[in-house]
């Protein structure tokens, strides 16, 4: 196996971090899709997202509070629902 093949088979440090973040968020109770979305975002404070959920916030509220951009998206989605 060439060096390129070996490197391609190994996840990067960034991929490992994202995978760990997904696992932590899912373990805390976030739905898989939301956990994946939050884990990929560098503007999301993982500890805040976990703490807010542990304190009883809904996943949507905790996700929105942990990321201003997600808060705006969640707000728009909620206001368009009858």
NUKOLMAR-407019 format. One line per 2 residues: number of its first residue (from 1); their letters; for each residue x, y, z of N, C-alpha, C, O. Coordinates in nm, 2 decimals, decimal comma, padded with zeros to 4 digits. Example, Ala and Ser with C-alpha at 12.3 -4.5 7.8 and 13.67 -1.06 7.14 Angstrom:
2
1> AS> 01,32 -00,57 00,78 01,23 -00,45 00,78 01,32 -00,33 00,78 01,42 -00,33 00,85 | 01,28 -00,22 00,71 01,37 -00,11 00,71 01,29 00,00 00,79 01,34 00,11 00,80;
This chain:
82
1> XX> 00,08 -00,12 00,00 00,00 00,00 00,00 00,09 00,12 00,00 00,19 00,13 00,08 | 00,06 00,22 -00,09 00,14 00,34 -00,10 00,11 00,44 00,02 00,01 00,42 00,09;
3> XX> 00,19 00,53 00,04 00,17 00,63 00,14 00,04 00,71 00,12 -00,04 00,74 00,21 | 00,01 00,74 -00,01 -00,12 00,81 -00,04 -00,24 00,73 00,00 -00,34 00,78 00,05;
5> XX> -00,23 00,60 -00,03 -00,34 00,51 00,01 -00,36 00,50 00,16 -00,47 00,49 00,21 | -00,25 00,49 00,23 -00,25 00,49 00,38 -00,31 00,61 00,44 -00,40 00,61 00,52;
7> XX> -00,27 00,73 00,39 -00,32 00,86 00,43 -00,47 00,87 00,40 -00,55 00,93 00,48 | -00,51 00,82 00,28 -00,65 00,84 00,24 -00,74 00,75 00,33 -00,86 00,78 00,35;
9> XX> -00,69 00,64 00,38 -00,77 00,55 00,47 -00,79 00,60 00,61 -00,88 00,57 00,68 | -00,70 00,69 00,65 -00,70 00,74 00,79 -00,78 00,87 00,79 -00,77 00,96 00,71;
11> XX> -00,87 00,88 00,89 -00,95 01,01 00,91 -00,85 01,12 00,95 -00,76 01,09 01,03 | -00,88 01,24 00,91 -00,80 01,35 00,95 -00,84 01,39 01,10 -00,94 01,34 01,15;
13> XX> -00,75 01,47 01,16 -00,78 01,51 01,30 -00,92 01,58 01,30 -00,99 01,56 01,40 | -00,94 01,67 01,20 -01,07 01,74 01,20 -01,19 01,64 01,19 -01,29 01,66 01,25;
15> XX> -01,18 01,54 01,11 -01,28 01,44 01,09 -01,31 01,37 01,23 -01,42 01,34 01,26 | -01,20 01,34 01,30 -01,21 01,27 01,43 -01,28 01,36 01,53 -01,36 01,32 01,61;
17> XX> -01,25 01,49 01,53 -01,31 01,59 01,62 -01,46 01,60 01,59 -01,54 01,60 01,68 | -01,50 01,61 01,46 -01,64 01,62 01,42 -01,71 01,49 01,46 -01,82 01,50 01,51;
19> XX> -01,65 01,38 01,44 -01,71 01,25 01,48 -01,74 01,24 01,63 -01,84 01,20 01,68 | -01,64 01,29 01,71 -01,65 01,29 01,85 -01,77 01,39 01,90 -01,84 01,36 01,98;
21> XX> -01,77 01,51 01,83 -01,88 01,60 01,86 -02,01 01,54 01,83 -02,11 01,56 01,91 | -02,03 01,48 01,72 -02,16 01,41 01,69 -02,20 01,31 01,79 -02,31 01,31 01,84;
23> XX> -02,10 01,23 01,83 -02,13 01,13 01,94 -02,17 01,19 02,07 -02,27 01,15 02,13 | -02,10 01,30 02,11 -02,14 01,37 02,24 -02,28 01,43 02,23 -02,35 01,42 02,32;
25> XX> -02,31 01,50 02,12 -02,44 01,56 02,10 -02,55 01,46 02,10 -02,65 01,48 02,16 | -02,53 01,35 02,03 -02,63 01,24 02,02 -02,65 01,18 02,15 -02,76 01,15 02,19;
27> XX> -02,54 01,15 02,22 -02,55 01,09 02,36 -02,63 01,18 02,45 -02,70 01,13 02,54 | -02,62 01,31 02,44 -02,69 01,40 02,52 -02,84 01,41 02,49 -02,92 01,46 02,57;
29> XX> -02,87 01,37 02,37 -03,01 01,37 02,33 -03,05 01,44 02,21 -03,17 01,44 02,17 | -02,96 01,50 02,14 -02,99 01,56 02,01 -03,02 01,46 01,91 -02,96 01,35 01,90;
31> XX> -03,12 01,48 01,82 -03,15 01,39 01,71 -03,03 01,38 01,62 -02,95 01,48 01,61 | -03,01 01,27 01,56 -02,88 01,24 01,48 -02,86 01,35 01,38 -02,75 01,40 01,36;
33> XX> -02,96 01,40 01,30 -02,94 01,50 01,20 -02,90 01,63 01,26 -02,81 01,69 01,20 | -02,96 01,67 01,37 -02,92 01,80 01,43 -02,78 01,79 01,49 -02,71 01,88 01,49;
35> XX> -02,75 01,67 01,55 -02,62 01,65 01,61 -02,51 01,66 01,50 -02,41 01,72 01,53 | -02,54 01,61 01,39 -02,44 01,61 01,28 -02,42 01,76 01,23 -02,31 01,80 01,20;
37> XX> -02,54 01,83 01,22 -02,53 01,97 01,17 -02,45 02,05 01,27 -02,37 02,13 01,23 | -02,48 02,04 01,40 -02,41 02,12 01,50 -02,26 02,08 01,51 -02,18 02,17 01,52;
39> XX> -02,23 01,95 01,50 -02,09 01,91 01,51 -02,01 01,97 01,40 -01,89 01,99 01,42 | -02,06 01,99 01,28 -01,99 02,04 01,17 -01,96 02,19 01,18 -01,87 02,24 01,11;
41> XX> -02,03 02,26 01,26 -02,02 02,40 01,27 -01,92 02,45 01,37 -01,93 02,41 01,49 | -01,83 02,54 01,33 -01,73 02,59 01,42 -01,79 02,70 01,51 -01,72 02,73 01,61;
43> XX> -01,90 02,75 01,48 -01,96 02,86 01,56 -02,05 02,80 01,67 -02,11 02,88 01,75 | -02,06 02,67 01,68 -02,14 02,61 01,79 -02,05 02,58 01,91 -01,95 02,51 01,89;
45> XX> -02,09 02,63 02,02 -02,02 02,60 02,15 -02,07 02,46 02,20 -02,19 02,46 02,25 | -02,00 02,36 02,19 -02,04 02,23 02,22 -02,08 02,22 02,37 -02,18 02,16 02,40;
47> XX> -02,00 02,28 02,46 -02,03 02,27 02,60 -02,16 02,34 02,63 -02,24 02,29 02,72 | -02,19 02,46 02,57 -02,32 02,52 02,59 -02,43 02,44 02,54 -02,54 02,43 02,61;
49> XX> -02,41 02,38 02,42 -02,52 02,30 02,37 -02,55 02,18 02,46 -02,67 02,14 02,47 | -02,45 02,12 02,52 -02,47 02,01 02,61 -02,53 02,05 02,74 -02,62 01,99 02,80;
51> XX> -02,48 02,16 02,80 -02,53 02,22 02,92 -02,67 02,26 02,92 -02,75 02,23 03,01 | -02,71 02,33 02,81 -02,85 02,38 02,80 -02,95 02,26 02,79 -03,05 02,26 02,85;
53> XX> -02,91 02,16 02,72 -02,99 02,04 02,71 -03,00 01,97 02,85 -03,11 01,92 02,88 | -02,89 01,96 02,92 -02,89 01,90 03,05 -02,98 01,98 03,15 -03,03 01,92 03,24;
55> XX> -02,99 02,11 03,13 -03,07 02,19 03,21 -03,22 02,20 03,18 -03,30 02,27 03,24 | -03,26 02,12 03,07 -03,40 02,11 03,04 -03,45 02,18 02,91 -03,57 02,17 02,88;
57> XX> -03,36 02,25 02,84 -03,40 02,31 02,72 -03,43 02,21 02,61 -03,38 02,10 02,61 | -03,52 02,25 02,53 -03,55 02,16 02,41 -03,43 02,16 02,32 -03,34 02,25 02,33;
59> XX> -03,41 02,06 02,24 -03,30 02,05 02,15 -03,30 02,17 02,05 -03,19 02,22 02,03 | -03,41 02,21 02,01 -03,42 02,33 01,92 -03,37 02,46 01,98 -03,29 02,53 01,93;
61> XX> -03,42 02,48 02,11 -03,38 02,60 02,18 -03,23 02,59 02,21 -03,16 02,69 02,20 | -03,18 02,48 02,26 -03,04 02,47 02,30 -02,95 02,49 02,18 -02,85 02,55 02,18;
63> XX> -02,99 02,43 02,06 -02,91 02,44 01,94 -02,91 02,59 01,90 -02,81 02,64 01,85 | -03,03 02,65 01,90 -03,03 02,79 01,86 -02,95 02,89 01,95 -02,89 02,98 01,90;
65> XX> -02,95 02,86 02,08 -02,88 02,94 02,18 -02,73 02,92 02,16 -02,65 03,01 02,18 | -02,69 02,80 02,12 -02,55 02,77 02,10 -02,49 02,82 01,97 -02,37 02,83 01,96;
67> XX> -02,58 02,85 01,88 -02,53 02,91 01,75 -02,63 03,01 01,70 -02,75 02,98 01,67 | -02,59 03,14 01,69 -02,68 03,24 01,64 -02,74 03,21 01,51 -02,85 03,25 01,48;
69> XX> -02,66 03,15 01,42 -02,71 03,13 01,28 -02,82 03,02 01,28 -02,92 03,03 01,21 | -02,81 02,92 01,37 -02,91 02,82 01,38 -03,03 02,88 01,45 -03,15 02,84 01,41;
71> XX> -03,02 02,97 01,54 -03,13 03,04 01,60 -03,21 03,11 01,50 -03,34 03,10 01,50 | -03,15 03,18 01,41 -03,22 03,25 01,30 -03,30 03,15 01,21 -03,41 03,18 01,18;
73> XX> -03,23 03,05 01,17 -03,29 02,95 01,09 -03,41 02,88 01,16 -03,51 02,86 01,09 | -03,39 02,85 01,28 -03,50 02,78 01,36 -03,62 02,88 01,37 -03,73 02,84 01,36;
75> XX> -03,59 03,00 01,40 -03,69 03,11 01,41 -03,77 03,12 01,28 -03,90 03,13 01,29 | -03,70 03,13 01,17 -03,77 03,14 01,04 -03,86 03,02 01,01 -03,97 03,03 00,97;
77> XX> -03,81 02,90 01,04 -03,88 02,77 01,02 -04,01 02,77 01,11 -04,11 02,73 01,06 | -04,00 02,81 01,23 -04,11 02,81 01,33 -04,22 02,91 01,29 -04,33 02,88 01,30;
79> XX> -04,17 03,03 01,24 -04,27 03,13 01,20 -04,34 03,10 01,07 -04,45 03,15 01,05 | -04,29 03,01 00,99 -04,36 02,97 00,86 -04,45 02,86 00,88 -04,53 02,82 00,79;
81> XX> -04,45 02,79 01,00 -04,54 02,68 01,03 -04,67 02,74 01,08 -04,67 02,82 01,18 | -04,78 02,70 01,02 -04,91 02,75 01,07 -04,95 02,71 01,21 -05,05 02,74 01,27;
